[in-house]
């Protein structure tokens, strides 16, 4: 599992293995200030990074 959050330190404290920093508190996987096309590209990049994190073996919390 990969958790996308803007509260990475809290996720690490509760023992989440794979942590990715999100955008903002209200929109961790979105960027409403971007155009729809730019936001889609940003989200695709975020998901690609998440897949890489998912493939990475971890023994303790790691922030990607």
Beta strands, then each sheet from edge to edge (+ up, - down):
strand 1: 2-5
strand 2: 18-21
strand 3: 62-63
sheet 1: 1+ 2+ 3+
end
